[in-house]
Structures are given as C-alpha cells and as structure tokens.
Amino acid sequence: MQREVCLEKILWEKIDGILKQDGTSQKNNHDADSIRRSLLEVQMLSRQLYSNNDSIKTVISKHDLLKDGKLIGNTENVANVEMMLENAREIALTIGLEYPRNGTHVPHNGSDLSGGNGSNGNGSTGTAIPLIADPDLTPRETAEKIEKNEVRKVKLDPFSTFILAILAGAFIALGGIYFTFATGQVIVTRPFTQVIGGLAFSMGLMFVVITGAQLFTNNLSIMGLASKKIQVLTLLKNWSVVYVGNAVGAVLTALVLYMSKAWTANDFQYGVRALTIASHKVSLGFVDAFFLGILCNCFVCLAIWLAASGKKVSDKILAILFPISAFVALGFEHSVANMYFLSFGFIVKNDPGVLSAIKTAGITIDTSHIDYTGILGNLLPVTLGNIVGGSVFVGLMCWLAYLRHNKGESK
C-alpha cells in the first residue's frame, strides 16, 4: 500500500513537470525528446497503477509511446510536443489531477485518484494523495487558450471546416427559430419580450461552443494572425469556407422548418412574426446595419471569450446567456442569424396563410424589399460590422493587452 502511494506521488510530480512546460516555446529537438521521455514514464506508471481502468487505457492509446513493448516514433520531433502535452493533460484529468496555474499545490478536499471509495484503480485501497485545485483561468491564460484553439481551427482541413460551419449555421438558425416563437406574442411589454427572446436565442451559440462548430462571427482568430502564427491568406480562406458553410446551414434549416409546417400553428402567428423580423432588417440603412453589426459581434466574441474561461459545460452556458440575450434584446445585427431570418422571410412572404393572418390581425408588413437585393443589402454591412466588432474591438484589443509580446512564437 505504501509503495502504491509513493508511486502515485511520483506520477503526480512527473505529470506536473510535463504540464508546467505547456505554453512555452519548444525551440529544439532536445526539449521535445525530454518531454517524450517524461511522458513515457507517466504512461508506464499509469498502466501499472490503474491496470483495470479502461479510461486510462483509452487515453494512453491516443499517443502510446510504448506499443507492443517497443518504443515507437521519432524520439526527437518538435512537431509532436503539443500532442504529447495534450496526452499528459488528458491522463491528469482522467485520474483526477489538474495542472496548477499558480504554481502551488492545494489539497482537493474529498477526492482521490481513483474516483471512489479510496481505491487506487487496481482494486486495492490506499491513502489518497492531495490533488491540485482547479483555479480559474486568468485573462492572459484565457487569451493564450483562445489563440491556440483558433489557430488550430483555422488550420483544420477545408472539408471538416465546411461541415462544422454548416452545423454552426444550423445551430444559430435553431436559436433564431426559438427566438421567433418566444417573441411571437407580446408578454407584458415589448422590451421584456425581447429579453425573453434573447435568452431563447442564446441556445444557438451554446450549441456552437459546446460542439466545437465553426461560426463566422467568431473573429477571435485575428489574434493568431497578429501573433504571426497564421497567414492572412489562410485566415481569409477559412473565413470564406465558414461563411459559406454557415449560409448553407442556416438556409437548409429554414427550408426544413418550412417543409415541417410547424410555423403554421396558431393561425400562422409564427409566420407573421418571421415576416415582421425580416421586413425590419431589410429596411435598415447601410450605416445603421454596419454599426449594429459592430455592437453585436462585440457581445458575441465576449460571450465566446467568457465561455473559453470556463471548464465545465455549465460554466460555458452561464457565460453565454447574458451577452447573447443582451445583443438580441437591444436589436443588434448578427450576419449568420440574419441568413436564417431573411431566408425564411423570403420563403413565406407570399404564403396565402400568412397573408391572410396579417390581414386578419389588421397590421401592415412591407414585404417589397424582402428579395435578393434586400437580403444582400443587409448581409453586406452587417457582415463587415461583425468583422470589425469581433476582430478589432475584442480580438485585437485583447491581443494587444495580453499577447503582443508573444508575437512570432510557436509558429
């Protein structure tokens, strides 16, 4: 028993030693090989201590340095550093350890390495060693995390990017559908109705963030460009693929909704509300739409920033709720959301049921500008505004505050 506790402490210290190198620049093969040797020891100790733990086996198999009893791979490969660090991090999380960002080890009350009843994972019972606390990310650490994730997303292959973009467009459209339903009738006062609608719409970004889908209005990738970790052409190609993918997802969702006939319930109330939204958006002037787009994406990128600083799904959901509901309630303009709102309005603008419901309600909705020209006239300024709001007022400002000294590192 005492020997197992001793080995657990050794494992704990070795993982800590590897992860302390996370975020530093590995400049030569010697650094990479040192990490590789340490990770090999961590994997061997983990196998020994948690021989009956299937989760540990699965994590190690992702980057197994000792396969069939033989060392595999190049022992000196700088390109593998990130993969090795990630494997060490996954092993740490699987056995209940967190990397200490403040450099101190704090006991984690009520926990042990096995996750239950004092077992060390191989059937025996031992004394649990102190675990490392899970402190919040500092703003600088959040900035580094976001930059790293955005660089990885920009460099993803085009097909995967396109699929993830379609998903993001569909998710935002689902949020738009929920918003339209929630605001279909006035609840006490219109401002209160908009707040309720904003809370409903935030569901779309929750789906995007938690599933890792790619959304065009997530312009924080500008941080990687500023640090010279990605090139301008690479970023523009990524934005183009994501924008088209988002449009495909949003329009397809609008078509699926139309074919479902769900929007015809309650005497076409949903369709009437959808036309009201679309009519308002195409009536905006270029300058108005541009600045509404700037304000919108400041909120969106701040929501993504806050979500990135959280470690749990519940953290991310709470982080998203208020910024997104705020921009929706205030009437700011989001290009991907508008892809859905305008396309659905275009689809139903001549529907006899909707026109009859409008006449019965005794209201007037100008649908004359809900056409290709009107849609383009809205999406162009809103898209440009979203780029400026997310890239300049959030991404670039945060890069200047926290990451400007990292320029050119770890390309």
Secondary structure as GFF3:
##gff-version 3
##sequence-region A 1 411
A	DSSP	alpha_helix	2	19	.	.	.	ID=ss1
A	DSSP	alpha_helix	29	49	.	.	.	ID=ss2
A	DSSP	alpha_helix	54	61	.	.	.	ID=ss3
A	DSSP	beta_strand	66	67	.	.	.	ID=ss4
A	DSSP	beta_strand	70	71	.	.	.	ID=ss5
A	DSSP	three_ten_helix	78	80	.	.	.	ID=ss6
A	DSSP	alpha_helix	81	94	.	.	.	ID=ss7
A	DSSP	alpha_helix	139	154	.	.	.	ID=ss8
A	DSSP	alpha_helix	158	182	.	.	.	ID=ss9
A	DSSP	alpha_helix	190	211	.	.	.	ID=ss10
A	DSSP	three_ten_helix	219	221	.	.	.	ID=ss11
A	DSSP	alpha_helix	222	226	.	.	.	ID=ss12
A	DSSP	alpha_helix	232	260	.	.	.	ID=ss13
A	DSSP	three_ten_helix	262	264	.	.	.	ID=ss14
A	DSSP	alpha_helix	265	282	.	.	.	ID=ss15
A	DSSP	alpha_helix	286	309	.	.	.	ID=ss16
A	DSSP	alpha_helix	313	329	.	.	.	ID=ss17
A	DSSP	alpha_helix	335	348	.	.	.	ID=ss18
A	DSSP	alpha_helix	352	361	.	.	.	ID=ss19
A	DSSP	alpha_helix	372	387	.	.	.	ID=ss20
A	DSSP	pi_helix	388	396	.	.	.	ID=ss21
A	DSSP	alpha_helix	397	402	.	.	.	ID=ss22
A	DSSP	three_ten_helix	404	406	.	.	.	ID=ss23
###
